[in-house]
Amino acid sequence: MKLAWQQIGEGPDLVFVHGLAASRAFWFAQYALPLAGRYRCTLYDLRGHGYSEAADAGYSASAQADDLAAVLDEAGIERCGLVGHSYGGGVALEFAVRNPQRVSSLCIMDTKVNALQPRQMLADMPYLSAFEIEVAKRSGIDWDREEQIGLRFLEAVARLKTSGEEIPTRDSVTPFGEGRGALRTARAWVELIDKPGVREELLMAGADAQTIASRLADVRLLLIYGELSRCMPSCRSLQGLLPKAEVEIVPGGGHFFPLSHAQSVRSRLEAFVAV
């Protein structure tokens, strides 16, 4: 399995893990570049994303924690600060549970932890943007009965994009936005999610609550979640399991607050890892 990765900067190691249907470019301009003067930032593409190879299986957070270990080994990184957004936070969490000695700090941004939040219903969404409302109308999905809103929404947006249907309420941080790579990324996501078994793997529970609590008890942890997050059940569960964790709620932040609120989030992250 060939995984694409890059490094920028010098200093203590920070490793960034992006979410589903994104790539390492998610972190580059707003995080890696500004932090490169003080940290060696490593970014990589999850399997089946960006310039990394795809495979028929191996998409659970647990399996992709092994991919992360392989990237660190190839890059010569023995210990690092880990930063993960969305599904990338789940991958980082699984890696830290297995390898706490290799993690100097862990920052999880708006991650749904499958073992702690097995379902994600419409009732978990405190707010719907105009874009989300429009996608819901056009998708033909019964959202009231859907148990995995986040993953299903990402799929619906990709399918609308590949069909050529544009949604005027799209904003700068919605999935598969404008730009030359948007359609290519949407097509790649549809192809990936349609592979037999991939959807089920993405929803697999990783480490259970007891394991998370025991293995991460001494790992410095920062939980950053949006005020409008649909993943707050995961945040609250992690708080309960790991009472020493620092928690930051981004005012007005939705799922993609690392981009929409980049400056304040980056400042909070930097203050955390600098300790």
Secondary structure, DSSP 8 states (H G I E B T S, - for coil): ----EEEE--SSEEEEE--TT--THHHIIIIIHHHTTTSEEEEE--TTSTTS---SS--SHHHHHHHHHHHHHHHT-SSEEEEEETHHHHHHHHHHHH-GGGEEEEEEES---TTT---B-GGG-S---HHHHHHHHHH---TTT-SBHHHHHHHHHHHHHHTT---TT--TTSTT-SSTTHHHHHHHHHHHHTSTTHHHHHT---S-HHHHHHHTTTS-EEEEEETT-S-HHHHHHHHHH-TT-EEEEETT--TTHHHHTHHHHHHHHHHHHT-
